[in-house]
Amino acid sequence: MTVQPSPLIVFGLGYSAQALARRRIARGGRVSGTVRSPEKAAALGRAGIEAQVWDGEAGVPDLPEGAHWLVTLPPDEAGCPAARAAGGLAHRAASVTYLSTTGVYGDLGGGWAFEWSPVNPGSARAGRRVMAERQWLQACGRKLRIVRLPGIYGPGRSVLDQLRQGTARRIDKPGHRFSRIHVADIGAVLRASMVRPDSGTIYNVCDDEPAPQADVIAHGAKLLGLPAPDLVPFDVAAATMSEMALSFWRDNRVVHNSRIKDDLGAALSCPTYREGLAAILAAEG
């Protein structure tokens, strides 16, 4: 007899959460969650995802006993809206997974960030993530999994799209590397973490090869048969960057991922950006 997976409830059915939702639905699971607009709720409903419009304030979605919770909502100045609204009900959940950011580690001068590295947020945005992590830890204890993500890419959201649109810029900042993760691997790691016993664990979910942004764009251009954009010195590019973009470039760290392999047995389908970009092209046909 096939055992149905526990229901999954998602606070914030965005890009990464939908990767996990599709996996669970394909295995006969039930997925429900929150969105901001009726149009998005209708679109997800057609894909078999039960979406409810929720403004993050009044009331909470239906929270059946024994469901896994996934929280992807961005925090505000008071932390996580879902923690405020539903944290007191976390005892009903089989597990609670909060998607955070590797930005909480701050600038490490190009050094490695491990799960046990101290948090040192270098921006107000990252500081709000630290606040949200602590709110959920207080609400859930060992039911909580904190998943810290670097740059996320995948179909419709990669350097391939930027190259096709003519918006890709290869920025030259010697010694600066970024960690990243393909959205398909996020879904696989989240699923593996949810089936573990209560752990209260932090996971860095990233691929195996931090790399300069310019190298990734150059490789994407090669795959598309396009000339790689010229390198632009960082100081020149920074003059037209948004404050959010600048905050990413100010921090320089690389993220270690051994815990997802040692604890969860994770085998990444896209261990570097090369496999990731190739997978996107293959999915496009």
Secondary structure, DSSP 8 states (H G I E B T S, - for coil): -------EEEES--HHHHHHHHHHHHTT--EEEEES-HHHHHHHHHTT-EEEE--SSSS-----TT-EEEE----BTTB-HHHHHHGGGGGG-SEEEEEEEGGGG---TT-EE-TTS-----SHHHHHHHHHHHHHHHHHGGGEEEEEE-EEEBTTBSHHHHHHHT---EEE-TT--B-EEEHHHHHHHHHHHHTS----EEEE---S--B-HHHHHHHHHHHHT-----EEEHHHHHTT--HHHHHHHH---EE--HHHHHHH----S-SSHHHHHHHHHHHH-
